Amino acid sequence: MITGTVIKSTGSWYNVLTEDGSTLQCRIVGKFRLDDIPLTNPVAVGDRVEVVPEGDGQGMISTILPRHNYVVRQSPRRKHDLHLLAANIDQAVVITTIVNPTLKPGFIDRFLVMVERDEIPATIVFNKSDLYDEEAMDKYMEMKEVYEKIGYGTLLTSVVEGVGLDDLKKLLADKTTLMGGQSGVGKSSLVNAIQPHLNLRTAEISDYSGKGQHTTTFAEMFELDFGGRLIDTPGIKTLSFNNKDKANLAHSFREFFELSQNCKFGGACLHRTEPGCAVHEALRNGEVSEIRFNSYLGMLEEIEDQNYWERHKGI
């Protein structure tokens, strides 16, 4: 029995980096569950595991060691199941851009909700700044103010002009980082700029759709030569949730959760039509971002729709 870390998941096989520096291609034995939640993949990149070697560079994962955190999303293929993205991370970084493709604030907020459960520190990287005109730069400054006000880090980067690359390296150094972003935001190009030897595959924006093309197929962990590990996730088109109830969602918006103690109905307030809602009061006073509030309403409606169809699927 040897111990190692899962560094790549392909769905059926898992590459495990052992403590002696060798890599084993492993299968799993038996069934692993996560808090009795149906999972499409029971083992995640970042998991510490015990492996039984089987020869020829292969092995069998027999035990998943206790996780100190994990990140899940709704499975893109099986909407009633969860997909385990990563485990045992120190921080999360979401890559976005104001232009090419057009900014999707809702995606940023969904990513932040995804990591908020375990209070994982998160930073928003606004990439491709070389393409920003004055209007785009104003939008960036607005977004920077919105998220830094509630405790998230922000960073402006450009591979073309070398903007923010040293700051990004400092952010990643000596930590295990989950990095994600929508397809086309330049995530792979950004990683290649700070770690050229990784040579991650990149793709152009589609001229027809204006959307990014998927370039990463499976989650994978990379060692950084300046210290730390990076878990690169597949380019994500959308993020949906089937593991959150409405109250859980409200608590995942950190500024709403802080204000909810002043709501008439306290933690039970959904901040929509309830009287005496402190979030609504803060929204009217400009203390809460309309961008964040609209993201919240969109996710709340999505959860209600899922609950409705779940209740009526047998009718």
NUDOZA-278432 format. One record per residue: residue in one letter; x, y, z of N, C-alpha, C in turn. Coordinates in steps of 0.2 Angstrom, whole numbers, plus 5000, padded with zeros to 4 digits. Example, Ala and Ser with C-alpha at 12.3 -4.5 7.8 and 13.67 -1.06 7.14 Angstrom:
% residues 2
   type   n.c1   n.c2   n.c3   ca.c1   ca.c2   ca.c3   c.c1   c.c2   c.c3
      a   5066   4972   5039    5062    4978    5039   5066   4984   5039
      s   5064   4989   5035    5068    4995    5036   5064   5000   5039
END
This chain:
% residues 315
   type   n.c1   n.c2   n.c3   ca.c1   ca.c2   ca.c3   c.c1   c.c2   c.c3
      m   5004   4994   5000    5000    5000    5000   5004   5006   5000
      i   5003   5011   4995    5007    5017    4995   5002   5023   4995
      t   5004   5029   4997    5000    5035    4997   5002   5040   4991
      g   4997   5043   4989    4999    5048    4983   4993   5053   4982
      t   4994   5057   4978    4989    5062    4976   4987   5061   4969
      v   4980   5062   4968    4977    5061    4961   4979   5068   4957
      i   4982   5067   4952    4984    5073    4948   4981   5074   4941
      k   4977   5068   4939    4973    5069    4933   4967   5064   4934
      s   4961   5066   4931    4955    5062    4931   4953   5062   4924
      t   4952   5056   4921    4949    5055    4915   4942   5051   4915
      g   4939   5051   4921    4933    5048    4921   4933   5041   4923
      s   4937   5037   4920    4938    5030    4922   4945   5028   4925
      w   4950   5032   4923    4957    5031    4926   4959   5037   4929
      y   4963   5036   4934    4966    5042    4938   4973   5041   4939
      n   4977   5047   4937    4984    5047    4938   4986   5049   4945
      v   4990   5045   4948    4992    5046    4955   4999   5047   4956
      l   5001   5053   4958    5008    5054    4960   5010   5052   4967
      t   5014   5047   4967    5016    5044    4973   5021   5048   4977
      e   5022   5046   4983    5027    5050    4987   5034   5050   4985
      d   5036   5044   4981    5042    5043    4979   5043   5047   4972
      g   5038   5050   4969    5039    5054    4963   5037   5050   4957
      s   5035   5044   4957    5032    5040    4952   5025   5041   4951
      t   5022   5040   4945    5015    5041    4943   5012   5034   4941
      l   5007   5032   4944    5003    5026    4943   4996   5028   4940
      q   4995   5024   4935    4988    5025    4932   4983   5020   4936
      c   4978   5023   4939    4974    5019    4944   4967   5018   4942
      r   4964   5013   4944    4957    5012    4944   4954   5012   4951
      i   4948   5012   4952    4945    5012    4959   4942   5005   4960
      v   4942   5003   4966    4939    4997    4968   4933   4999   4973
      g   4927   4996   4972    4921    4997    4976   4918   5004   4974
      k   4913   5006   4978    4910    5012    4977   4912   5017   4983
      f   4913   5023   4980    4914    5029    4985   4909   5034   4984
      r   4906   5036   4990    4901    5041    4990   4903   5048   4994
      l   4900   5053   4992    4901    5059    4996   4895   5062   4999
      d   4895   5061   5006    4889    5063    5010   4883   5060   5007
      d   4883   5054   5004    4877    5051    5001   4874   5055   4995
      i   4878   5059   4992    4876    5062    4986   4879   5058   4980
      p   4874   5058   4975    4876    5054    4969   4881   5058   4965
      l   4887   5055   4963    4892    5058    4960   4894   5054   4953
      t   4896   5058   4948    4898    5055    4942   4905   5053   4942
      n   4909   5056   4947    4916    5054    4948   4917   5054   4955
      p   4919   5048   4958    4920    5048    4966   4926   5050   4968
      v   4931   5051   4963    4938    5053    4965   4940   5060   4961
      a   4943   5064   4965    4944    5071    4962   4952   5072   4961
      v   4954   5076   4957    4961    5079    4957   4962   5083   4963
      g   4967   5081   4966    4969    5084    4973   4968   5079   4979
      d   4964   5074   4977    4963    5069    4983   4969   5065   4985
      r   4970   5064   4991    4975    5060    4994   4972   5053   4994
      v   4976   5048   4992    4973    5041    4991   4978   5036   4993
      e   4976   5030   4995    4980    5025    4996   4979   5020   4990
      v   4985   5017   4987    4985    5014    4981   4988   5007   4982
      v   4985   5002   4979    4988    4995    4979   4991   4994   4972
      p   4998   4994   4972    5001    4993    4965   5000   4987   4962
      e   4999   4987   4955    4997    4981    4952   5002   4979   4946
      g   5008   4983   4946    5013    4982    4941   5012   4985   4935
      d   5017   4986   4931    5017    4989    4924   5014   4996   4925
      g   5016   5000   4930    5014    5007    4931   5007   5008   4933
      q   5003   5003   4935    4996    5003    4936   4995   5002   4944
      g   4989   5003   4946    4987    5002    4953   4980   5003   4954
      m   4977   5001   4960    4970    5001    4962   4970   5006   4968
      i   4965   5011   4967    4964    5016    4973   4959   5012   4978
      s   4962   5011   4984    4958    5007    4989   4954   5012   4994
      t   4958   5017   4995    4955    5022    5000   4956   5029   4998
      i   4951   5033   4999    4952    5041    4999   4953   5043   5006
      l   4958   5047   5007    4960    5049    5013   4955   5055   5015
      p   4954   5057   5021    4949    5063    5023   4951   5069   5019
      r   4946   5072   5016    4947    5079    5013   4946   5085   5018
      h   4950   5090   5017    4949    5096    5021   4944   5101   5018
      n   4943   5100   5011    4938    5103    5007   4937   5100   5000
      y   4932   5102   4997    4931    5099    4990   4926   5104   4987
      v   4926   5104   4980    4922    5108    4976   4918   5104   4971
      v   4911   5105   4971    4907    5101    4967   4903   5106   4963
      r   4901   5103   4957    4896    5107    4952   4891   5102   4950
      q   4886   5104   4947    4881    5100    4944   4884   5097   4938
      s   4883   5090   4937    4886    5087    4931   4883   5090   4925
      p   4888   5091   4920    4885    5094    4914   4881   5089   4909
      r   4882   5083   4911    4879    5077    4907   4873   5074   4911
      r   4873   5074   4917    4868    5071    4921   4866   5076   4926
      k   4860   5079   4925    4859    5085    4929   4857   5084   4936
      h   4855   5077   4938    4853    5076    4944   4859   5073   4948
      d   4865   5073   4945    4871    5071    4949   4876   5077   4950
      l   4881   5075   4954    4886    5080    4955   4892   5078   4952
      h   4896   5083   4950    4903    5082    4947   4908   5085   4952
      l   4912   5081   4954    4918    5083    4959   4923   5086   4955
      l   4924   5092   4956    4930    5096    4952   4937   5095   4955
      a   4937   5096   4962    4944    5096    4965   4943   5095   4972
      a   4949   5093   4975    4949    5092    4983   4955   5095   4986
      n   4955   5097   4992    4961    5099    4996   4964   5105   4993
      i   4961   5110   4991    4964    5116    4988   4964   5122   4993
      d   4969   5126   4992    4971    5132    4996   4967   5138   4994
      q   4966   5139   4988    4962    5144    4985   4959   5143   4978
      a   4955   5147   4976    4952    5147    4969   4953   5153   4965
      v   4954   5152   4959    4955    5158    4954   4950   5157   4948
      v   4946   5162   4947    4942    5162    4941   4944   5167   4936
      i   4945   5164   4930    4948    5169    4924   4942   5171   4920
      t   4942   5177   4919    4936    5180    4915   4939   5186   4911
      t   4935   5189   4907    4938    5195    4903   4932   5200   4902
      i   4933   5206   4901    4927    5211    4899   4925   5210   4892
      v   4930   5208   4888    4928    5208    4881   4931   5202   4878
      n   4928   5199   4872    4931    5194    4868   4933   5187   4872
      p   4928   5184   4875    4920    5185    4874   4918   5190   4879
      t   4912   5192   4878    4909    5197    4883   4908   5195   4890
      l   4909   5199   4894    4909    5198    4902   4902   5195   4903
      k   4903   5189   4908    4897    5186    4910   4897   5187   4918
      p   4895   5192   4921    4895    5193    4928   4892   5187   4932
      g   4886   5184   4929    4883    5178    4932   4888   5172   4933
      f   4892   5171   4928    4897    5166    4929   4902   5167   4934
      i   4904   5173   4935    4909    5174    4941   4905   5173   4947
      d   4899   5175   4948    4895    5174    4954   4894   5166   4956
      r   4893   5163   4950    4891    5155    4951   4898   5152   4953
      f   4903   5154   4951    4910    5151    4953   4911   5153   4960
      l   4910   5159   4962    4911    5161    4969   4906   5157   4974
      v   4900   5156   4972    4895    5152    4976   4898   5145   4976
      m   4901   5142   4971    4903    5135    4971   4909   5134   4976
      v   4913   5139   4978    4918    5138    4982   4917   5141   4989
      e   4911   5145   4990    4910    5148    4996   4908   5143   5002
      r   4905   5138   5000    4903    5133    5005   4909   5131   5010
      d   4915   5131   5008    4921    5129    5012   4925   5135   5014
      e   4922   5141   5012    4925    5148    5013   4932   5147   5010
      i   4933   5145   5004    4939    5145    5000   4941   5152   4998
      p   4947   5154   4999    4948    5161    4996   4948   5161   4989
      a   4945   5166   4986    4945    5167    4979   4947   5173   4976
      t   4950   5173   4970    4952    5179    4966   4949   5179   4959
      i   4947   5185   4957    4945    5185    4950   4950   5189   4946
      v   4952   5185   4941    4957    5188    4936   4954   5190   4930
      f   4954   5197   4928    4951    5200    4922   4957   5200   4917
      n   4956   5195   4912    4962    5194    4907   4960   5198   4901
      k   4965   5198   4896    4965    5201    4890   4964   5209   4890
      s   4968   5212   4895    4967    5219    4896   4969   5223   4890
      d   4974   5220   4886    4976    5224    4880   4970   5225   4875
      l   4965   5222   4876    4959    5223    4871   4954   5228   4874
      y   4955   5231   4880    4950    5235    4883   4951   5242   4881
      d   4945   5245   4878    4945    5252    4877   4943   5255   4883
      e   4941   5262   4883    4940    5266    4889   4933   5263   4892
      e   4928   5261   4888    4922    5259    4891   4923   5252   4894
      a   4927   5248   4891    4929    5241    4895   4933   5242   4901
      m   4937   5247   4901    4941    5248    4907   4937   5251   4913
      d   4932   5255   4911    4928    5258    4916   4924   5252   4919
      k   4922   5247   4915    4918    5241    4917   4922   5237   4922
      y   4929   5236   4920    4933    5233    4924   4934   5236   4931
      m   4934   5243   4931    4935    5246    4938   4929   5245   4942
      e   4923   5245   4938    4917    5244    4942   4917   5237   4945
      m   4918   5232   4941    4918    5225    4944   4924   5225   4949
      k   4929   5228   4949    4935    5227    4954   4932   5230   4960
      e   4928   5236   4960    4926    5239    4966   4920   5234   4969
      v   4916   5231   4965    4911    5227    4968   4913   5221   4972
      y   4919   5218   4969    4921    5212    4972   4926   5213   4978
      e   4930   5218   4977    4935    5219    4982   4931   5222   4989
      k   4926   5225   4988    4922    5228    4993   4919   5222   4998
      i   4918   5216   4995    4915    5211    4999   4921   5205   5000
      g   4927   5207   4999    4932    5203    5001   4936   5198   4996
      y   4934   5199   4990    4937    5195    4985   4943   5199   4982
      g   4948   5195   4980    4954    5198    4977   4952   5199   4969
      t   4955   5204   4966    4955    5205    4959   4962   5206   4956
      l   4962   5204   4949    4969    5205    4946   4968   5207   4939
      l   4971   5211   4936    4971    5213    4929   4977   5210   4925
      t   4976   5206   4920    4981    5203    4916   4981   5204   4909
      s   4986   5203   4906    4987    5203    4898   4993   5199   4896
      v   4992   5193   4893    4998    5190    4890   5002   5194   4885
      v   4998   5197   4881    5001    5201    4875   5006   5206   4878
      e   5004   5210   4883    5007    5215    4886   5011   5214   4892
      g   5010   5208   4895    5014    5205    4901   5011   5209   4907
      v   5005   5211   4907    5002    5214    4913   5000   5209   4918
      g   5002   5210   4924    5000    5206    4930   5002   5199   4930
      l   5007   5197   4926    5009    5191    4926   5013   5189   4932
      d   5018   5194   4934    5022    5193    4941   5017   5192   4947
      d   5012   5197   4947    5007    5196    4952   5003   5190   4952
      l   5002   5187   4947    4998    5180    4946   5003   5175   4949
      k   5009   5175   4947    5014    5170    4950   5015   5171   4957
      k   5015   5177   4960    5015    5178    4967   5009   5175   4971
      l   5003   5176   4967    4997    5173    4970   4997   5166   4970
      l   5000   5162   4965    4999    5155    4965   5005   5152   4969
      a   5010   5155   4970    5016    5152    4973   5015   5149   4980
      d   5017   5142   4980    5017    5138    4986   5010   5137   4989
      k   5005   5137   4984    4998    5135    4986   4995   5130   4981
      t   4990   5126   4983    4987    5122    4978   4980   5126   4976
      t   4980   5128   4970    4975    5132    4967   4971   5129   4962
      l   4964   5130   4963    4959    5128    4958   4958   5133   4953
      m   4959   5132   4947    4958    5138    4942   4953   5136   4937
      g   4948   5140   4936    4943    5139    4931   4941   5145   4927
      g   4937   5144   4922    4934    5150    4918   4930   5147   4912
      q   4926   5152   4910    4923    5150    4904   4928   5149   4898
      s   4925   5145   4893    4930    5144    4887   4931   5151   4883
      g   4937   5152   4881    4938    5157    4877   4941   5163   4881
      v   4942   5163   4887    4944    5169    4891   4952   5169   4892
      g   4955   5164   4889    4962    5165    4888   4966   5161   4894
      k   4962   5157   4898    4965    5153    4903   4972   5150   4902
      s   4971   5145   4897    4977    5141    4895   4983   5146   4893
      s   4982   5151   4889    4987    5156    4887   4990   5159   4893
      l   4986   5161   4898    4989    5164    4904   4993   5159   4908
      v   4991   5153   4908    4995    5148    4912   5002   5147   4908
      n   5001   5146   4901    5007    5145    4897   5012   5151   4898
      a   5009   5157   4899    5014    5163    4900   5018   5163   4906
      i   5015   5160   4911    5019    5160    4918   5023   5153   4919
      q   5021   5148   4915    5024    5142    4915   5024   5139   4908
      p   5029   5141   4904    5029    5139    4897   5030   5132   4895
      h   5033   5128   4900    5035    5121    4899   5028   5117   4899
      l   5023   5120   4902    5017    5116    4902   5014   5115   4895
      n   5014   5120   4891    5012    5120    4884   5005   5118   4884
      l   5000   5121   4888    4993    5119    4887   4990   5121   4881
      r   4986   5117   4878    4982    5118    4872   4978   5124   4872
      t   4978   5128   4867    4974    5134    4867   4970   5134   4861
      a   4965   5138   4860    4960    5139    4855   4958   5146   4854
      e   4956   5148   4848    4954    5154    4846   4946   5155   4848
      i   4944   5161   4848    4936    5162    4849   4933   5160   4842
      s   4927   5157   4843    4924    5156    4837   4921   5162   4833
      d   4923   5163   4827    4920    5169    4823   4913   5169   4822
      y   4910   5163   4822    4903    5162    4821   4899   5163   4827
      s   4901   5160   4833    4897    5161    4839   4899   5167   4844
      g   4906   5168   4843    4909    5173    4848   4910   5170   4854
      k   4910   5163   4855    4911    5160    4861   4918   5156   4861
      g   4920   5154   4866    4926    5151    4866   4925   5143   4865
      q   4931   5140   4863    4930    5133    4861   4934   5129   4867
      h   4931   5123   4868    4934    5119    4874   4941   5117   4872
      t   4945   5118   4876    4952    5116    4875   4955   5111   4880
      t   4952   5111   4886    4954    5106    4892   4948   5101   4892
      t   4950   5095   4892    4945    5089    4892   4944   5087   4899
      f   4950   5086   4903    4949    5083    4910   4953   5088   4915
      a   4951   5088   4921    4955    5091    4926   4961   5088   4927
      e   4966   5093   4928    4973    5090    4929   4977   5095   4934
      m   4981   5092   4938    4986    5096    4942   4993   5096   4940
      f   4996   5102   4940    5002    5103    4937   5007   5106   4943
      e   5013   5104   4943    5018    5107    4948   5020   5113   4945
      l   5021   5118   4949    5023    5125    4947   5031   5125   4949
      d   5035   5128   4944    5042    5128    4945   5044   5133   4950
      f   5039   5138   4952    5041    5143    4957   5037   5141   4963
      g   5035   5135   4964    5032    5133    4970   5024   5133   4970
      g   5021   5127   4972    5014    5127    4972   5011   5122   4967
      r   5005   5121   4967    5002    5116    4962   4996   5120   4959
      l   4994   5119   4953    4989    5122    4949   4984   5116   4947
      i   4978   5116   4949    4973    5112    4946   4969   5115   4940
      d   4970   5113   4934    4967    5117    4928   4961   5113   4927
      t   4955   5116   4926    4949    5113    4925   4946   5114   4918
      p   4942   5109   4916    4940    5110    4909   4936   5117   4908
      g   4937   5120   4902    4933    5126    4900   4926   5125   4901
      i   4923   5129   4905    4916    5128    4907   4911   5133   4903
      k   4906   5130   4900    4901    5135    4897   4896   5138   4902
      t   4894   5133   4906    4889    5136    4911   4890   5132   4918
      l   4888   5135   4923    4888    5132    4930   4881   5132   4933
      s   4879   5126   4934    4872    5125    4937   4873   5121   4944
      f   4868   5122   4948    4868    5119    4955   4862   5115   4956
      n   4863   5108   4958    4857    5104    4960   4858   5102   4967
      n   4863   5105   4971    4865    5103    4978   4863   5109   4983
      k   4860   5114   4980    4859    5120    4985   4851   5121   4985
      d   4849   5122   4992    4842    5124    4993   4842   5132   4993
      k   4836   5135   4993    4836    5142    4992   4839   5146   4998
      a   4839   5143   5004    4842    5146    5010   4849   5146   5009
      n   4852   5140   5007    4859    5139    5006   4862   5143   5001
      l   4858   5145   4996    4860    5149    4991   4861   5156   4993
      a   4856   5159   4997    4856    5165    5000   4862   5166   5005
      h   4864   5161   5008    4870    5161    5013   4876   5161   5009
      s   4876   5159   5003    4882    5158    4999   4884   5165   4996
      f   4880   5170   4996    4882    5177    4994   4884   5180   5001
      r   4890   5181   5002    4893    5182    5008   4890   5189   5011
      e   4889   5194   5007    4887    5200    5009   4879   5200   5011
      f   4876   5195   5008    4869    5194    5010   4868   5191   5016
      f   4873   5186   5017    4873    5182    5024   4874   5187   5030
      e   4879   5191   5029    4881    5196    5034   4875   5201   5036
      l   4871   5203   5030    4866    5207    5031   4859   5204   5034
      s   4859   5197   5033    4853    5193    5035   4851   5194   5042
      q   4856   5195   5046    4855    5195    5054   4850   5201   5055
      n   4850   5206   5051    4846    5212    5052   4839   5211   5048
      c   4838   5206   5045    4832    5205    5041   4826   5203   5046
      k   4820   5205   5045    4814    5203    5049   4814   5196   5050
      f   4815   5192   5045    4814    5185    5046   4821   5181   5046
      g   4826   5185   5048    4833    5182    5049   4836   5178   5043
      g   4838   5172   5045    4841    5168    5040   4837   5164   5036
      a   4830   5165   5037    4825    5162    5033   4823   5167   5027
      c   4825   5173   5027    4824    5178    5022   4827   5176   5016
      l   4823   5176   5010    4826    5175    5004   4828   5181   5000
      h   4826   5187   5003    4828    5193    5000   4825   5195   4993
      r   4819   5193   4993    4815    5194    4987   4809   5198   4988
      t   4804   5196   4991    4798    5200    4993   4796   5201   5000
      e   4801   5198   5004    4799    5198    5011   4800   5205   5014
      p   4795   5207   5019    4795    5214    5022   4801   5214   5027
      g   4804   5220   5028    4809    5221    5033   4816   5217   5031
      c   4817   5217   5024    4823    5214    5021   4829   5218   5021
      a   4834   5217   5025    4840    5221    5026   4844   5222   5019
      v   4844   5216   5015    4847    5216    5009   4844   5221   5004
      h   4837   5221   5004    4834    5226    4999   4835   5233   5002
      e   4835   5234   5008    4837    5241    5011   4844   5243   5008
      a   4849   5238   5009    4856    5240    5007   4856   5241   4999
      l   4852   5237   4995    4851    5238    4988   4849   5245   4986
      r   4844   5247   4990    4841    5254    4988   4846   5259   4990
      n   4850   5258   4995    4855    5263    4997   4862   5262   4993
      g   4862   5258   4989    4868    5257    4985   4874   5253   4988
      e   4872   5250   4994    4877    5247    4998   4878   5239   4995
      v   4873   5237   4991    4874    5230    4988   4873   5231   4981
      s   4878   5227   4977    4878    5228    4970   4872   5225   4967
      e   4869   5229   4962    4864    5226    4958   4866   5220   4953
      i   4872   5220   4951    4875    5215    4948   4875   5208   4952
      r   4877   5209   4958    4877    5203    4962   4870   5200   4964
      f   4865   5205   4965    4858    5204    4967   4855   5200   4961
      n   4856   5203   4955    4853    5200    4949   4856   5193   4948
      s   4862   5192   4949    4865    5185    4948   4861   5180   4953
      y   4860   5183   4959    4857    5179    4965   4850   5177   4962
      l   4846   5182   4960    4839    5181    4958   4839   5175   4952
      g   4844   5176   4948    4844    5171    4942   4845   5164   4945
      m   4850   5163   4950    4851    5156    4952   4845   5154   4957
      l   4842   5159   4960    4836    5157    4964   4831   5154   4960
      e   4829   5157   4954    4824    5155    4950   4826   5148   4947
      e   4832   5147   4945    4835    5141    4943   4833   5135   4948
      i   4835   5136   4954    4834    5131    4959   4826   5130   4960
      e   4822   5135   4960    4815    5134    4960   4812   5130   4954
      d   4815   5131   4948    4813    5127    4942   4815   5120   4943
      q   4821   5119   4945    4823    5112    4946   4819   5108   4952
      n   4817   5112   4957    4813    5109    4962   4806   5107   4959
      y   4804   5112   4955    4797    5111    4952   4797   5104   4948
      w   4802   5104   4944    4802    5098    4939   4803   5092   4943
      e   4807   5092   4948    4809    5086    4952   4802   5084   4956
      r   4798   5088   4958    4792    5086    4961   4787   5083   4956
      h   4787   5086   4950    4782    5084    4945   4784   5079   4940
      k   4790   5076   4941    4793    5072    4935   4789   5066   4934
      g   4785   5063   4940    4782    5057    4939   4774   5058   4937
      i   4772   5064   4936    4765    5066    4934   4764   5064   4927
END
